[in-house]
């Protein structure tokens, strides 16, 4: 527990003042979701907890696209805590390979621990919380909420996705509605069903109100 508590302290410090869709509370939800999934699916609990807590310690989109900073921070911190090198490398592997934008670059036969943390992170991107986070981040980037003449860009490359400044509603089609079918574990898929349907209901209501159609 001492290692977990020190990890929490580090994450809270690193994410202080961060955009609220990617703040400590996001990390806390992913951590708790990971533990719930791990209870049913198995896997190394310590690796899952560390990866869940540290997965956004230096999100590239808030660090000028630097995709190496998080791994360096994690390696330095866990080394200072006398964590063995094998565990450190497993945690870093999860962090480097779990994101949506890197899904096409990830190696085959991913470890269960990665699948669990990835599922937890993706679950937090859908449902009511997912909707709130999406609009919050859209506002943070000053993106349009919706424009009927701007179509979603499906099948984006990694670079296109990173540079995208499309509307917030389009983000549902470009990412959020895709996540249910990208989940790994049975437990996560069961949780996702309701959240996915909630987003579809929200979009239906959004279009009705936008078009003043009752």
QUIVEN-V314657 format. One record per residue. PSI is psi as a letter, one per 30 degrees, with the letter a starting at -180 (* if undefined). OMEGA is omega as a letter, one per 30 degrees, with the letter a starting at -180 (none if undefined). Layout:
psi;omega
PSI;OMEGA
PSI;OMEGA
This chain:
psi;omega
e;a
e;l
e;l
e;l
e;l
e;l
e;l
e;l
e;l
e;a
e;l
e;l
e;a
e;a
g;l
k;l
g;a
l;l
k;a
f;l
f;a
h;a
a;a
e;a
e;l
e;l
e;a
e;l
e;l
e;l
e;a
e;l
e;l
e;a
e;l
e;l
e;a
e;l
e;a
f;a
f;a
a;a
l;a
j;a
e;a
e;l
e;l
e;a
e;a
e;a
e;l
e;a
e;a
g;a
f;l
g;a
f;l
i;a
k;a
e;a
f;l
g;a
h;l
h;l
g;a
j;a
g;l
f;a
e;a
e;a
e;l
e;l
e;a
e;l
e;a
e;a
e;a
e;l
e;l
f;l
g;l
h;l
k;a
l;a
e;a
e;l
e;l
e;a
e;l
e;l
e;l
e;l
e;l
e;a
e;a
f;a
g;a
f;a
l;l
e;a
f;a
g;a
e;a
f;a
f;a
k;l
l;l
l;l
h;l
k;a
l;a
e;a
e;l
e;a
e;a
e;a
e;l
e;l
e;a
e;l
e;a
e;l
e;l
f;l
f;a
l;a
a;a
e;l
e;l
e;l
e;a
e;a
e;a
e;l
e;l
e;a
e;l
e;l
e;l
e;l
f;a
h;l
l;l
k;l
e;a
k;l
j;a
f;a
f;a
j;a
k;l
k;l
j;a
l;l
h;l
k;l
l;l
e;a
e;l
e;l
e;a
e;a
f;a
k;l
h;a
a;a
l;l
e;l
e;l
f;a
f;l
e;a
f;a
f;a
d;a
e;a
f;l
f;a
e;a
e;a
f;l
g;a
l;a
e;a
l;l
e;a
e;a
e;l
e;l
e;l
e;a
f;a
e;a
e;a
e;l
e;l
e;l
e;l
e;l
e;l
e;l
e;a
e;l
e;l
e;l
e;a
e;l
e;a
e;l
e;a
g;a
h;a
j;a
*;none
